[in-house]
Amino acid sequence: MKLFLLLGYLLFSKEKNVEEVIIRANEEELALPAAGVAGLKVGISIDALGKVEAQAGAEKLAKFAPNEKAGMKPLDDWMAKLGKEDPLNVSIQVHGEARQQVVIDLLNLLTQKGITQITFTDHFDPKK
């Protein structure tokens, strides 16, 4: 990680003294996120046709196709039923051929709900 920080600093910095840059990079403390992230884990997947399905533990939302009229309302209603005791930790899995607008609509919904713990992944395990 420090290597990427150093590389970025060297590429975009006006600093020309490389030895001083290396010393500064070594003095930086980098913190990794905690191993256990708090909150209810929610997995949302979008398939190639743009259909959305979600899972949170044993709770599942049947696959639905967002359209212009209802949009993400089924997902919004389902997430509201999950409760507000714990913050939601959302993992999103998107098929490579899915329409980008569906992903944007999903991110807009999550933003409106105040969800900030969002990860894009290629696999979701609700038990972890």
N, C-alpha and C positions, 0 to 999 in steps of 0.2 A: 504494500500500500504506500509505503514511504517513497518507493521508487516512482510510482505514478505521480505522487505529489511533487517530487523533485523534478520529474520530466516536465510536468505542466508548468511549474515555476520557471524552469529554464527556457521553455518555449515562449511563454507569454510575458515574461518579466523583462524589464529594461535593464535589470542588473547584469553586468558583464563580468563580475568577479565570481567565477565558478566556485572557488574554494569557500568564499563567504556564503554562497547559496547552499552548499553542502552542509556547512556547519549549522545554518539556520534550519534546514530540513531535519537534521538529526536532533535538534533541540525540541522540535514539535512533538507534542504528545497526541497520539491518535487513539481514540476510544471506539471500541466496537460495541454494537448494541448488546444488551443483556441476552443471555441464552434463552430465557423464558419470557416471551412477550405476553403481557397481560391482555385479557379480553377474549371474547367469544370468537372463535375462528370460523369464518364464513368463506366457502369456496364458490366462486361464480365462474361458469364456463360459457363461452360463446362458440358455437360450432360454425362450420363453413357456410351454412345457410343463414347465419345470423340469429339462430334460436338461442335463447338464454335459459340456463337452468342453474339452480343454486342449492347449496347444502350447508347446514350448520349442525354438526353432530348428527343426531337421528332425524332432525327436521329437514325435509326436502321440499323444494319448490319444483313442480312439474315444468317440463320444458315448454316455453312459450315463444312465439315470434312477435317481437316488438313491431308495432305498426304506428302510423302517424296519429291515429286516433287515441289509442290507449298508451302508446309509448312504453315506458318502464313501470307503469302503474302496478302490474301484478308483483313485480319484484319489490317495489316500494311498500305495498301492503304487507307482503310476507315479512320483510325486514322489520316493519313496525310491530309485528306480532312476536318477534324474538325477545322483546323486552329491552329495557334500558339500564339494567343493573351493571352490566359490563360493557366497556367500549367494544366495538366491532373491529376485528382484525381481518381484513378482506384480502383473499388471494384470487387473482383473476387469471384464467386460462383462456387464451384466444387462439382459435384456429387461424392459420396463415391466410386463408381465403375469405375470412369474415369481413363484412363491410365495416369500414372505419367509423361510419356514423353510429353504428350500434355501440362501439367501444366509447365513443365520445358521449353518447347519451348515458351510458352506464357511469362514466366518470362524473358527469354533471349531477346525476342522482346522488352519488356518494358524497360529492361536495356539498350539495344541498342538505344532506343529512348530517354534515359535520364530521364525516369519517375521514381520518387522516392516516390511519395505518393501512396502506394499500400496497400490495406486492403483485407484480406480474410473474407468473410461474408456468412451468410446463407440466406440473403435477400437483394435485391437492390431496392431502391426507388429513381428514377432519380429526383424526385421533392425535395428531402431533400439535 
